[in-house]
Amino acid sequence: MSSYPIWNDVQACIYNSSKSYGVKNEGVVNIKVGTSKNYSYMFIQHRTTVREIDKHTLEYRFFVNGKLIKRSQFNKKTKIYSDNLPINKHQQLMGE
């Protein structure tokens, strides 16, 4: 597996340019809203995961507040990326 199979580009008005960072297995972002660090409240969470399905296939999953929103796969051998795979009820309920 590559060093960082999940890559995040962050853009915000406080930066002069985008910031980015890599994630190896799972990245969780908690977004809070309010007026300050002391007066901020949980708004939403998103999580991105990667799992090795077999020796050639990586599966990526994106969750919002624990609900599976999107799946995709990448074949390391053929370099083919399959986007928007189906999401069945079992995966939505189990969260993984």
GROMACS elastic network, one bead per residue, 0.5 to 0.9 nm:
[ bonds ]
;  ai    aj funct       b0    kb
    1     4     6  0.81170   500
    1     5     6  0.72439   500
    1    24     6  0.88303   500
    1    52     6  0.85048   500
    1    58     6  0.87194   500
    1    76     6  0.87780   500
    2     5     6  0.57476   500
    2    24     6  0.82061   500
    3    22     6  0.81024   500
    3    23     6  0.82097   500
    3    24     6  0.65658   500
    4     7     6  0.65536   500
    4    21     6  0.86189   500
    4    23     6  0.51053   500
    4    25     6  0.81171   500
    5    22     6  0.72562   500
    5    23     6  0.65688   500
    5    24     6  0.58532   500
    5    25     6  0.75774   500
    5    50     6  0.73535   500
    5    58     6  0.89986   500
    6    21     6  0.85917   500
    6    22     6  0.56736   500
    6    24     6  0.63548   500
    6    25     6  0.74983   500
    6    26     6  0.78691   500
    6    27     6  0.79155   500
    6    48     6  0.76466   500
    6    49     6  0.77999   500
    6    50     6  0.74368   500
    6    60     6  0.84994   500
    7    20     6  0.72001   500
    7    21     6  0.59678   500
    7    23     6  0.62169   500
    7    24     6  0.88750   500
    8    19     6  0.82726   500
    8    20     6  0.53582   500
    8    21     6  0.54218   500
    8    22     6  0.61647   500
    8    23     6  0.79048   500
    9    18     6  0.64704   500
    9    19     6  0.57813   500
    9    21     6  0.68204   500
    9    22     6  0.89171   500
   10    18     6  0.54953   500
   10    19     6  0.50702   500
   10    20     6  0.57593   500
   10    21     6  0.84209   500
   11    14     6  0.85491   500
   11    15     6  0.71419   500
   11    16     6  0.89721   500
   11    17     6  0.70843   500
   11    19     6  0.64802   500
   11    20     6  0.86506   500
   12    15     6  0.57119   500
   12    16     6  0.84153   500
   12    17     6  0.82155   500
   12    18     6  0.72037   500
   12    19     6  0.86348   500
   13    16     6  0.75121   500
   13    17     6  0.88559   500
   14    17     6  0.88834   500
   15    18     6  0.65984   500
   15    19     6  0.77443   500
   22    27     6  0.88716   500
   23    26     6  0.63791   500
   23    27     6  0.61210   500
   23    49     6  0.89917   500
   24    27     6  0.81038   500
   24    49     6  0.86970   500
   24    50     6  0.79274   500
   25    48     6  0.82950   500
   25    49     6  0.57854   500
   25    50     6  0.54730   500
   25    51     6  0.73211   500
   26    47     6  0.70089   500
   26    48     6  0.56182   500
   26    50     6  0.65701   500
   27    46     6  0.82419   500
   27    47     6  0.54843   500
   27    48     6  0.52495   500
   27    49     6  0.65800   500
   28    45     6  0.70694   500
   28    46     6  0.58670   500
   28    48     6  0.66658   500
   28    49     6  0.87985   500
   29    44     6  0.84117   500
   29    45     6  0.55894   500
   29    46     6  0.53689   500
   29    47     6  0.63096   500
   29    48     6  0.89214   500
   30    42     6  0.70757   500
   30    43     6  0.76470   500
   30    44     6  0.61262   500
   30    46     6  0.67116   500
   30    47     6  0.87475   500
   31    41     6  0.84265   500
   31    42     6  0.62528   500
   31    43     6  0.56067   500
   31    44     6  0.53150   500
   31    45     6  0.59781   500
   31    46     6  0.82612   500
   32    40     6  0.56923   500
   32    41     6  0.50331   500
   32    44     6  0.70179   500
   32    45     6  0.87665   500
   33    36     6  0.82742   500
   33    39     6  0.81980   500
   33    40     6  0.50225   500
   33    41     6  0.53086   500
   33    42     6  0.65704   500
   33    43     6  0.60873   500
   34    37     6  0.80071   500
   34    38     6  0.87012   500
   34    39     6  0.55935   500
   34    41     6  0.61148   500
   34    42     6  0.89820   500
   35    38     6  0.80297   500
   35    39     6  0.56381   500
   35    40     6  0.62138   500
   36    40     6  0.58327   500
   37    40     6  0.56485   500
   38    41     6  0.89492   500
   40    43     6  0.89008   500
   42    45     6  0.80442   500
   44    64     6  0.72736   500
   44    65     6  0.62133   500
   45    63     6  0.81492   500
   45    64     6  0.58042   500
   45    65     6  0.51143   500
   45    66     6  0.78256   500
   46    62     6  0.72219   500
   46    63     6  0.55065   500
   46    65     6  0.61575   500
   46    66     6  0.76532   500
   47    61     6  0.80967   500
   47    62     6  0.57822   500
   47    63     6  0.51349   500
   47    64     6  0.66111   500
   47    65     6  0.81502   500
   47    66     6  0.78499   500
   48    60     6  0.70480   500
   48    61     6  0.56557   500
   48    63     6  0.64635   500
   49    59     6  0.80911   500
   49    60     6  0.55828   500
   49    61     6  0.52541   500
   49    62     6  0.66470   500
   49    63     6  0.85518   500
   49    96     6  0.88020   500
   50    58     6  0.65303   500
   50    59     6  0.55146   500
   50    61     6  0.65269   500
   51    57     6  0.85103   500
   51    58     6  0.56419   500
   51    59     6  0.52915   500
   51    60     6  0.66554   500
   51    61     6  0.85638   500
   52    55     6  0.69084   500
   52    56     6  0.78351   500
   52    57     6  0.59353   500
   52    59     6  0.63329   500
   53    56     6  0.77001   500
   53    57     6  0.53614   500
   53    58     6  0.57459   500
   53    59     6  0.64795   500
   54    57     6  0.52629   500
   54    58     6  0.74223   500
   55    58     6  0.83047   500
   55    76     6  0.83358   500
   56    74     6  0.81456   500
   56    75     6  0.54251   500
   56    76     6  0.50884   500
   56    77     6  0.58050   500
   56    78     6  0.84737   500
   57    73     6  0.66110   500
   57    74     6  0.57028   500
   57    76     6  0.61495   500
   57    77     6  0.81991   500
   58    72     6  0.84211   500
   58    73     6  0.54982   500
   58    74     6  0.52238   500
   58    75     6  0.65235   500
   58    76     6  0.74803   500
   59    71     6  0.70381   500
   59    72     6  0.57687   500
   59    74     6  0.65313   500
   59    75     6  0.89513   500
   60    70     6  0.81532   500
   60    71     6  0.56522   500
   60    72     6  0.52541   500
   60    73     6  0.60477   500
   60    74     6  0.81592   500
   61    68     6  0.69958   500
   61    69     6  0.76413   500
   61    70     6  0.57451   500
   61    72     6  0.66945   500
   61    73     6  0.88784   500
   61    96     6  0.79350   500
   62    67     6  0.83650   500
   62    68     6  0.59746   500
   62    69     6  0.56934   500
   62    70     6  0.51885   500
   62    71     6  0.65815   500
   63    66     6  0.54275   500
   63    67     6  0.50796   500
   63    69     6  0.53522   500
   63    70     6  0.71858   500
   63    95     6  0.77314   500
   64    67     6  0.52894   500
   64    68     6  0.66896   500
   64    69     6  0.66910   500
   65    68     6  0.85978   500
   66    92     6  0.83704   500
   66    93     6  0.89490   500
   66    95     6  0.60339   500
   67    91     6  0.87101   500
   67    92     6  0.57077   500
   67    93     6  0.75308   500
   67    94     6  0.87518   500
   67    95     6  0.61344   500
   68    71     6  0.78810   500
   68    87     6  0.74509   500
   68    91     6  0.69109   500
   68    92     6  0.51669   500
   68    93     6  0.83348   500
   68    94     6  0.88648   500
   68    95     6  0.60568   500
   68    96     6  0.76202   500
   69    87     6  0.76107   500
   69    92     6  0.80721   500
   70    83     6  0.86133   500
   70    84     6  0.62167   500
   70    85     6  0.71802   500
   70    86     6  0.80211   500
   70    87     6  0.70874   500
   71    82     6  0.88881   500
   71    83     6  0.70800   500
   71    84     6  0.57511   500
   71    85     6  0.52139   500
   71    86     6  0.71215   500
   71    87     6  0.70475   500
   72    81     6  0.73946   500
   72    82     6  0.55514   500
   72    84     6  0.56542   500
   72    85     6  0.55169   500
   72    86     6  0.88684   500
   73    80     6  0.83080   500
   73    81     6  0.58586   500
   73    82     6  0.51507   500
   73    83     6  0.67504   500
   73    84     6  0.88215   500
   73    85     6  0.78464   500
   74    77     6  0.89387   500
   74    78     6  0.86249   500
   74    79     6  0.66682   500
   74    80     6  0.58347   500
   74    82     6  0.62645   500
   74    83     6  0.86675   500
   75    78     6  0.55853   500
   75    79     6  0.52267   500
   75    80     6  0.53418   500
   75    81     6  0.64870   500
   75    82     6  0.83683   500
   76    79     6  0.51416   500
   76    80     6  0.75216   500
   76    81     6  0.89829   500
   77    80     6  0.81356   500
   78    81     6  0.88911   500
   82    85     6  0.70612   500
   84    87     6  0.86095   500
   87    90     6  0.83575   500
   87    91     6  0.65659   500
   87    92     6  0.70731   500
   88    91     6  0.56163   500
   88    92     6  0.65387   500
   88    93     6  0.89491   500
   89    92     6  0.50138   500
   89    93     6  0.61465   500
   89    94     6  0.85235   500
   90    93     6  0.52667   500
   90    94     6  0.60337   500
   90    95     6  0.83662   500
   90    96     6  0.89886   500
   91    94     6  0.51559   500
   91    95     6  0.57197   500
   91    96     6  0.58952   500
   92    95     6  0.54249   500
   92    96     6  0.76378   500
   93    96     6  0.83391   500
